[in-house]
Amino acid sequence: MSSRSKQESSDVSQVVWIPSYLYKDLDKHVLRNFSRFRLRAHHLRVESCKWHGGSSVCDECECGEVQDEKHVLFFCKCAEVCELRMRYRDLFEGMF
């Protein structure tokens, strides 16, 4: 391998950051949904109202806030969302 190739290879390894959740033993659907959440390729109201119209207000709890990533991760009072938040809390460590 030439010195230039070695240099390019080491530059790439220093720039690329692989998220820690990819190293966890997660079901495929959990991994897919978490990746979609991070990429804003989800069906939260903040995004779906752009495609279909309608309101971006959370339809899972009665708080009247926009259903976005911040709301779901920290504030939504929906029992199902709270349970998911607790079950997968370790996935969000170090992200914020």
Secondary structure, DSSP 8 states (H G I E B T S, - for coil): --HHHHHHHHHHHHH----GGGGS---HHHHHHHHHHHTT-S--HHHHHHHH-S--B-SSSSS--B-SHHIIIII---HHHHHHHHHTGGGGTT--
